[in-house]
């Protein structure tokens, strides 16, 4: 077992025991519920206790504008496993930590009996087939609708002159080993044939304001993060501020985003910055110039590479992050937000530090 897996096992053990374990008493404070997380936990527990019809009443208002899920459009002759009913059955099944198909059918049976409709057969074949037929565009539309609903529930932030801040993060998922998935998402050549699962590379765009997933783009494992970012650029809006990790801390990403009138806040390697060069803006701030690489990036075509500027000015900020119980760590950020008055260093650093919390949310969604 690796050190990371061992640490995760310890964390789960302490968390599940609700910090009352006699083991590791000095670590209880670190794993205790964080401030501000009590309310989401209450809502999550309520969702898990909801029946099928109550779940639709609870979450339906957050998915407005989707005709397939609108109960007003359902006629009197709506099939037992229509798209709308199957959708909410699927949602209930996931909130019950992937309950069995029979449990979902039992929910349908109880709902139809209580409403005086004809009984539903206890076999789960109908639900299985209906769930397999759920259209994929419905999931994408529901994702965007839920993100818009979350945005409406949050007061607009005043940081960074009220600009929209989007957080980007990439992850990898393992898909079922079907022939279709193997063809679309081939496994690494280092793996033996027939061993492992097709890996899906996913780049997710979060809203730093509402915390919802706004966009995503998929690719094979061989497609790097910058290749996925290149595909995602048309989905970004002029005036956005993008927060990324070290993968985007180079001149190509900065130039591409600026070409779409989007600014970048990213972490950069400490050794990558020469603090003796550039223009001094403050004790820990410099204005430096990054020159265009001589070699074309492999994920760009010649038509995309040619218009990129020969050099781009970026602002470098160095800060020391202090957290109780942890060692002080130096953090170096690079951004294309060059105005010190409108975008002070403290606001830029605060925008980046929010990224780590959202990155943890992505791991929660995967689990």
SEZABA-952097 format. One record per residue (C-alpha): residue number from 1; z negated, x, y. Coordinates in Angstrom, 3 decimals, decimal comma. Example, Ala and Ser with C-alpha at 12.3 -4.5 7.8 and 13.67 -1.06 7.14 Angstrom:
BEGIN
@resi 1 z -7,800 x 12,300 y -4,500
@resi 2 z -7,140 x 13,670 y -1,060
end
This chain:
BEGIN
@resi 1 z 0,000 x 0,000 y 0,000
@resi 2 z 0,938 x 1,354 y 3,430
@resi 3 z -1,544 x 1,714 y 6,275
@resi 4 z 0,139 x -1,150 y 8,152
@resi 5 z -0,106 x -3,508 y 5,158
@resi 6 z -3,736 x -2,543 y 4,605
@resi 7 z -4,574 x -3,204 y 8,249
@resi 8 z -2,843 x -6,582 y 8,141
@resi 9 z -4,829 x -7,514 y 5,045
@resi 10 z -8,067 x -6,618 y 6,811
@resi 11 z -7,022 x -8,621 y 9,873
@resi 12 z -6,202 x -11,708 y 7,800
@resi 13 z -9,491 x -11,399 y 5,932
@resi 14 z -11,555 x -11,240 y 9,100
@resi 15 z -9,557 x -13,994 y 10,815
@resi 16 z -9,827 x -16,421 y 7,874
@resi 17 z -13,556 x -15,890 y 7,619
@resi 18 z -13,798 x -16,994 y 11,270
@resi 19 z -15,539 x -13,763 y 12,271
@resi 20 z -18,611 x -14,539 y 10,117
@resi 21 z -17,917 x -11,871 y 7,519
@resi 22 z -20,638 x -9,251 y 6,951
@resi 23 z -17,886 x -6,636 y 6,563
@resi 24 z -16,760 x -4,630 y 9,567
@resi 25 z -19,253 x -6,142 y 12,031
@resi 26 z -18,143 x -3,819 y 14,835
@resi 27 z -14,613 x -5,239 y 14,635
@resi 28 z -15,524 x -8,893 y 15,056
@resi 29 z -14,977 x -8,899 y 18,803
@resi 30 z -11,487 x -7,500 y 18,437
@resi 31 z -10,417 x -10,223 y 16,013
@resi 32 z -12,233 x -13,099 y 17,696
@resi 33 z -10,123 x -15,941 y 19,148
@resi 34 z -8,603 x -14,806 y 22,411
@resi 35 z -9,227 x -16,770 y 25,649
@resi 36 z -6,637 x -19,446 y 26,211
@resi 37 z -5,694 x -19,774 y 22,528
@resi 38 z -8,129 x -22,568 y 21,681
@resi 39 z -5,927 x -25,359 y 23,032
@resi 40 z -2,797 x -24,363 y 21,033
@resi 41 z -4,938 x -24,139 y 17,892
@resi 42 z -6,177 x -27,688 y 18,474
@resi 43 z -2,631 x -28,979 y 18,892
@resi 44 z -1,506 x -27,142 y 15,753
@resi 45 z -4,304 x -28,730 y 13,756
@resi 46 z -3,377 x -32,165 y 15,091
@resi 47 z 0,242 x -31,666 y 14,063
@resi 48 z -0,766 x -30,676 y 10,550
@resi 49 z -2,827 x -33,868 y 10,207
@resi 50 z -0,042 x -36,130 y 11,480
@resi 51 z 1,736 x -38,460 y 9,124
@resi 52 z 5,518 x -38,642 y 9,216
@resi 53 z 5,741 x -41,472 y 11,742
@resi 54 z 2,988 x -40,041 y 13,945
@resi 55 z 4,736 x -36,675 y 14,037
@resi 56 z 7,865 x -38,301 y 15,443
@resi 57 z 5,812 x -40,135 y 18,069
@resi 58 z 4,044 x -36,913 y 19,017
@resi 59 z 7,031 x -34,553 y 19,282
@resi 60 z 9,854 x -36,989 y 19,985
@resi 61 z 9,386 x -36,937 y 23,806
@resi 62 z 9,983 x -33,167 y 23,777
@resi 63 z 13,433 x -33,572 y 22,203
@resi 64 z 15,073 x -35,948 y 24,643
@resi 65 z 18,832 x -35,938 y 25,108
@resi 66 z 19,672 x -35,576 y 21,403
@resi 67 z 21,599 x -38,680 y 20,238
@resi 68 z 21,063 x -37,887 y 16,546
@resi 69 z 17,270 x -38,056 y 17,017
@resi 70 z 17,170 x -41,052 y 19,366
@resi 71 z 15,406 x -43,964 y 17,593
@resi 72 z 16,972 x -46,417 y 20,049
@resi 73 z 20,403 x -45,633 y 18,597
@resi 74 z 19,282 x -46,390 y 15,043
@resi 75 z 20,431 x -49,782 y 13,838
@resi 76 z 18,761 x -52,212 y 11,478
@resi 77 z 20,866 x -50,879 y 8,607
@resi 78 z 19,791 x -47,255 y 9,046
@resi 79 z 19,787 x -45,469 y 5,720
@resi 80 z 16,447 x -44,256 y 4,301
@resi 81 z 17,577 x -40,643 y 4,552
@resi 82 z 19,570 x -40,745 y 7,756
@resi 83 z 19,939 x -37,628 y 9,889
@resi 84 z 17,061 x -38,678 y 12,156
@resi 85 z 14,664 x -39,543 y 9,333
@resi 86 z 15,587 x -36,476 y 7,289
@resi 87 z 15,100 x -34,272 y 10,350
@resi 88 z 11,551 x -35,463 y 10,886
@resi 89 z 10,852 x -35,255 y 7,165
@resi 90 z 11,929 x -31,617 y 7,284
@resi 91 z 9,681 x -31,001 y 10,306
@resi 92 z 6,701 x -32,628 y 8,563
@resi 93 z 7,369 x -30,529 y 5,465
@resi 94 z 7,237 x -27,314 y 7,496
@resi 95 z 4,044 x -28,288 y 9,343
@resi 96 z 2,458 x -28,823 y 5,938
@resi 97 z 3,223 x -25,176 y 5,109
@resi 98 z 6,365 x -26,019 y 3,132
@resi 99 z 5,037 x -28,958 y 1,137
@resi 100 z 6,938 x -30,152 y -1,930
@resi 101 z 9,870 x -32,546 y -1,766
@resi 102 z 7,814 x -35,164 y -3,603
@resi 103 z 5,217 x -35,086 y -0,830
@resi 104 z 7,928 x -35,827 y 1,745
@resi 105 z 9,305 x -38,692 y -0,352
@resi 106 z 5,767 x -40,093 y -0,606
@resi 107 z 5,616 x -40,132 y 3,189
@resi 108 z 8,898 x -42,073 y 3,303
@resi 109 z 7,593 x -44,528 y 0,702
@resi 110 z 4,394 x -45,177 y 2,659
@resi 111 z 6,295 x -45,605 y 5,910
@resi 112 z 8,746 x -48,133 y 4,464
@resi 113 z 5,986 x -50,143 y 2,783
@resi 114 z 3,906 x -50,338 y 5,970
@resi 115 z 6,904 x -51,516 y 8,000
@resi 116 z 7,862 x -54,174 y 5,444
@resi 117 z 11,175 x -52,576 y 4,449
@resi 118 z 12,613 x -52,202 y 0,993
@resi 119 z 10,834 x -49,587 y -1,132
@resi 120 z 12,192 x -46,051 y -1,446
@resi 121 z 12,872 x -44,584 y -4,869
@resi 122 z 10,327 x -41,956 y -5,886
@resi 123 z 13,025 x -39,475 y -6,964
@resi 124 z 13,483 x -36,645 y -4,485
@resi 125 z 17,189 x -36,029 y -5,109
@resi 126 z 18,260 x -38,174 y -2,146
@resi 127 z 16,051 x -36,278 y 0,284
@resi 128 z 17,151 x -32,896 y -1,084
@resi 129 z 20,818 x -33,746 y -0,580
@resi 130 z 20,203 x -35,219 y 2,878
@resi 131 z 18,277 x -32,149 y 4,009
@resi 132 z 21,106 x -29,886 y 2,826
@resi 133 z 23,529 x -31,946 y 4,940
@resi 134 z 21,585 x -31,564 y 8,205
@resi 135 z 24,052 x -30,190 y 10,791
@resi 136 z 23,284 x -26,714 y 12,087
@resi 137 z 24,243 x -27,568 y 15,713
@resi 138 z 21,372 x -30,070 y 15,723
@resi 139 z 18,874 x -27,260 y 15,187
@resi 140 z 20,351 x -25,231 y 18,057
@resi 141 z 20,332 x -28,252 y 20,390
@resi 142 z 16,736 x -29,073 y 19,452
@resi 143 z 15,711 x -25,481 y 20,120
@resi 144 z 17,141 x -25,626 y 23,627
@resi 145 z 15,684 x -29,070 y 24,304
@resi 146 z 12,191 x -27,944 y 23,299
@resi 147 z 12,491 x -24,872 y 25,533
@resi 148 z 13,518 x -27,069 y 28,461
@resi 149 z 10,543 x -29,358 y 27,804
@resi 150 z 8,198 x -26,358 y 27,785
@resi 151 z 9,666 x -25,153 y 31,093
@resi 152 z 8,961 x -28,550 y 32,679
@resi 153 z 5,290 x -28,368 y 31,647
@resi 154 z 4,607 x -25,036 y 33,384
@resi 155 z 4,159 x -24,355 y 37,073
@resi 156 z 6,872 x -22,015 y 38,413
@resi 157 z 5,635 x -18,441 y 38,725
@resi 158 z 5,701 x -16,664 y 42,057
@resi 159 z 6,119 x -13,154 y 40,639
@resi 160 z 9,385 x -11,288 y 41,187
@resi 161 z 10,312 x -13,668 y 44,013
@resi 162 z 10,342 x -16,618 y 41,629
@resi 163 z 13,196 x -15,216 y 39,548
@resi 164 z 13,763 x -16,413 y 35,998
@resi 165 z 12,354 x -13,821 y 33,609
@resi 166 z 13,782 x -13,706 y 30,090
@resi 167 z 12,316 x -11,601 y 27,298
@resi 168 z 14,625 x -10,199 y 24,613
@resi 169 z 13,517 x -9,050 y 21,190
@resi 170 z 15,312 x -8,345 y 17,913
@resi 171 z 14,157 x -8,873 y 14,356
@resi 172 z 15,514 x -8,939 y 10,800
@resi 173 z 15,390 x -11,753 y 8,266
@resi 174 z 16,191 x -11,755 y 4,544
@resi 175 z 18,615 x -14,468 y 3,430
@resi 176 z 19,144 x -16,037 y -0,007
@resi 177 z 21,397 x -13,874 y -2,170
@resi 178 z 24,393 x -16,219 y -2,221
@resi 179 z 28,007 x -15,061 y -2,255
@resi 180 z 28,568 x -16,561 y 1,205
@resi 181 z 25,595 x -14,727 y 2,711
@resi 182 z 26,546 x -11,479 y 0,997
@resi 183 z 30,016 x -11,651 y 2,533
@resi 184 z 28,806 x -12,491 y 6,057
@resi 185 z 25,739 x -10,214 y 6,080
@resi 186 z 26,404 x -7,331 y 3,668
@resi 187 z 23,567 x -5,168 y 2,467
@resi 188 z 23,264 x -1,485 y 3,388
@resi 189 z 25,459 x 0,847 y 1,373
@resi 190 z 22,362 x 2,796 y 0,350
@resi 191 z 21,214 x -0,146 y -1,785
@resi 192 z 22,441 x -0,614 y -5,314
@resi 193 z 24,622 x -3,695 y -5,924
@resi 194 z 22,608 x -6,716 y -6,913
@resi 195 z 19,337 x -5,346 y -5,510
@resi 196 z 17,665 x -6,900 y -2,463
@resi 197 z 18,730 x -9,710 y -0,157
@resi 198 z 21,354 x -9,992 y 2,597
@resi 199 z 19,717 x -8,937 y 5,909
@resi 200 z 20,317 x -10,978 y 9,055
@resi 201 z 19,902 x -9,230 y 12,416
@resi 202 z 18,695 x -11,647 y 15,085
@resi 203 z 18,368 x -11,181 y 18,856
@resi 204 z 16,186 x -13,820 y 20,504
@resi 205 z 15,900 x -14,732 y 24,198
@resi 206 z 12,518 x -16,114 y 25,246
@resi 207 z 11,467 x -17,671 y 28,511
@resi 208 z 8,583 x -15,761 y 30,043
@resi 209 z 7,616 x -18,925 y 31,907
@resi 210 z 7,569 x -21,627 y 29,239
@resi 211 z 7,521 x -19,409 y 26,145
@resi 212 z 10,385 x -21,273 y 24,463
@resi 213 z 13,400 x -19,786 y 22,719
@resi 214 z 16,384 x -20,195 y 25,047
@resi 215 z 19,200 x -18,494 y 23,167
@resi 216 z 19,834 x -16,362 y 20,118
@resi 217 z 22,671 x -14,407 y 18,564
@resi 218 z 23,115 x -13,369 y 14,944
@resi 219 z 24,755 x -10,407 y 13,315
@resi 220 z 24,755 x -8,204 y 10,240
@resi 221 z 22,281 x -5,382 y 9,741
@resi 222 z 24,941 x -2,852 y 10,743
@resi 223 z 25,210 x -4,559 y 14,133
@resi 224 z 22,712 x -2,787 y 16,374
@resi 225 z 20,670 x -4,414 y 19,107
@resi 226 z 23,076 x -3,329 y 21,829
@resi 227 z 25,967 x -4,859 y 19,911
@resi 228 z 24,096 x -8,166 y 19,804
@resi 229 z 23,181 x -7,808 y 23,497
@resi 230 z 26,864 x -7,348 y 24,312
@resi 231 z 27,589 x -10,658 y 22,570
@resi 232 z 24,732 x -12,355 y 24,412
@resi 233 z 25,709 x -11,312 y 27,943
@resi 234 z 27,833 x -14,430 y 28,694
@resi 235 z 24,776 x -16,612 y 27,982
@resi 236 z 22,719 x -14,918 y 30,720
@resi 237 z 22,708 x -16,413 y 34,223
@resi 238 z 23,242 x -14,494 y 37,435
@resi 239 z 19,883 x -13,777 y 39,071
@resi 240 z 17,953 x -13,503 y 35,801
@resi 241 z 15,554 x -10,655 y 35,107
@resi 242 z 15,655 x -9,367 y 31,520
@resi 243 z 12,666 x -7,629 y 29,930
@resi 244 z 13,593 x -5,438 y 26,970
@resi 245 z 12,128 x -2,595 y 24,923
@resi 246 z 13,303 x 1,020 y 24,590
@resi 247 z 16,619 x -0,012 y 23,004
@resi 248 z 18,028 x -0,907 y 26,444
@resi 249 z 16,690 x 2,080 y 28,384
@resi 250 z 20,037 x 3,741 y 29,026
@resi 251 z 22,842 x 3,661 y 31,573
@resi 252 z 25,184 x 1,438 y 29,537
@resi 253 z 22,739 x -1,469 y 29,249
@resi 254 z 21,795 x -1,202 y 32,930
@resi 255 z 25,453 x -1,162 y 34,010
@resi 256 z 26,399 x -4,067 y 31,734
@resi 257 z 23,575 x -6,262 y 32,973
@resi 258 z 24,238 x -5,432 y 36,613
@resi 259 z 27,900 x -6,339 y 36,091
@resi 260 z 26,640 x -9,846 y 35,225
@resi 261 z 24,258 x -9,794 y 38,229
@resi 262 z 21,268 x -9,551 y 35,910
@resi 263 z 18,419 x -7,065 y 36,417
@resi 264 z 16,619 x -5,130 y 33,701
@resi 265 z 13,011 x -4,127 y 33,116
@resi 266 z 12,672 x -1,819 y 30,133
@resi 267 z 10,425 x 0,815 y 28,703
@resi 268 z 11,795 x 4,335 y 28,599
@resi 269 z 10,797 x 7,424 y 26,690
@resi 270 z 8,499 x 9,696 y 28,715
@resi 271 z 10,560 x 12,800 y 27,876
@resi 272 z 13,733 x 11,092 y 29,094
@resi 273 z 12,631 x 11,240 y 32,751
@resi 274 z 12,588 x 14,425 y 34,800
@resi 275 z 10,094 x 13,699 y 37,596
@resi 276 z 11,364 x 16,682 y 39,586
@resi 277 z 14,697 x 14,937 y 40,238
@resi 278 z 15,576 x 11,890 y 42,275
@resi 279 z 13,968 x 10,405 y 45,378
@resi 280 z 10,200 x 10,017 y 45,490
@resi 281 z 9,212 x 6,405 y 46,283
@resi 282 z 5,477 x 6,730 y 45,662
@resi 283 z 2,875 x 8,604 y 43,622
@resi 284 z 4,319 x 7,304 y 40,340
@resi 285 z 7,712 x 5,946 y 41,392
@resi 286 z 11,085 x 7,611 y 41,708
@resi 287 z 14,660 x 6,565 y 42,347
@resi 288 z 16,931 x 8,398 y 39,909
@resi 289 z 20,628 x 8,282 y 39,094
@resi 290 z 21,915 x 7,904 y 35,566
@resi 291 z 25,457 x 9,110 y 34,948
@resi 292 z 27,906 x 7,492 y 32,605
@resi 293 z 28,126 x 9,073 y 29,188
@resi 294 z 31,305 x 10,940 y 28,319
@resi 295 z 31,482 x 9,295 y 24,910
@resi 296 z 32,292 x 5,579 y 24,647
@resi 297 z 29,633 x 3,410 y 23,070
@resi 298 z 30,798 x 2,342 y 19,593
@resi 299 z 30,023 x -1,345 y 20,144
@resi 300 z 32,229 x -1,574 y 23,256
@resi 301 z 35,985 x -1,838 y 23,386
@resi 302 z 38,046 x 0,373 y 25,673
@resi 303 z 38,567 x -2,584 y 28,019
@resi 304 z 34,807 x -3,119 y 28,256
@resi 305 z 33,991 x 0,587 y 28,660
@resi 306 z 36,483 x 1,424 y 31,400
@resi 307 z 35,070 x -0,727 y 34,261
@resi 308 z 31,505 x 0,539 y 33,853
@resi 309 z 30,462 x 2,631 y 36,906
@resi 310 z 30,314 x 6,389 y 36,652
@resi 311 z 26,668 x 6,355 y 37,770
@resi 312 z 23,945 x 3,812 y 38,434
@resi 313 z 20,714 x 4,047 y 40,442
@resi 314 z 17,529 x 2,971 y 38,672
@resi 315 z 13,871 x 2,891 y 39,632
@resi 316 z 11,307 x 4,571 y 37,396
@resi 317 z 7,648 x 3,499 y 37,404
@resi 318 z 4,812 x 5,289 y 35,644
@resi 319 z 1,588 x 3,416 y 34,956
@resi 320 z -1,492 x 4,023 y 32,838
@resi 321 z -2,505 x 1,014 y 30,774
@resi 322 z -6,251 x 0,649 y 30,352
@resi 323 z -7,726 x -1,745 y 27,798
@resi 324 z -11,347 x -1,956 y 26,778
@resi 325 z -11,920 x -0,326 y 23,413
@resi 326 z -8,560 x 1,460 y 23,364
@resi 327 z -7,311 x 4,815 y 24,543
@resi 328 z -5,591 x 4,889 y 27,945
@resi 329 z -1,844 x 5,072 y 27,398
@resi 330 z 0,856 x 6,190 y 29,834
@resi 331 z 3,713 x 3,729 y 30,209
@resi 332 z 7,048 x 4,566 y 31,861
@resi 333 z 9,317 x 1,705 y 32,886
@resi 334 z 12,842 x 1,681 y 34,237
@resi 335 z 14,252 x -1,191 y 36,256
@resi 336 z 17,283 x -2,061 y 38,346
@resi 337 z 15,018 x -3,929 y 40,805
@resi 338 z 15,173 x -1,299 y 43,553
@resi 339 z 13,504 x -3,136 y 46,448
@resi 340 z 9,868 x -1,939 y 46,651
@resi 341 z 8,826 x -4,711 y 49,046
@resi 342 z 10,221 x -7,706 y 47,176
@resi 343 z 9,448 x -6,286 y 43,739
@resi 344 z 6,288 x -4,147 y 43,899
@resi 345 z 5,404 x -1,950 y 40,964
@resi 346 z 2,458 x -4,151 y 39,956
@resi 347 z 4,728 x -7,192 y 39,575
@resi 348 z 7,260 x -5,250 y 37,518
@resi 349 z 4,560 x -3,888 y 35,209
@resi 350 z 2,970 x -7,338 y 34,800
@resi 351 z 6,344 x -8,804 y 33,814
@resi 352 z 6,792 x -6,157 y 31,140
@resi 353 z 3,278 x -6,457 y 29,711
@resi 354 z 3,882 x -10,158 y 29,006
@resi 355 z 6,611 x -9,118 y 26,604
@resi 356 z 4,179 x -7,898 y 23,941
@resi 357 z 2,528 x -11,296 y 23,639
@resi 358 z 5,886 x -13,010 y 23,187
@resi 359 z 6,898 x -10,403 y 20,611
@resi 360 z 3,843 x -11,411 y 18,585
@resi 361 z 4,997 x -15,034 y 18,832
@resi 362 z 8,271 x -14,057 y 17,171
@resi 363 z 6,312 x -12,634 y 14,232
@resi 364 z 4,306 x -15,875 y 14,078
@resi 365 z 7,522 x -17,920 y 13,853
@resi 366 z 8,810 x -15,737 y 11,022
@resi 367 z 5,568 x -16,106 y 9,081
end
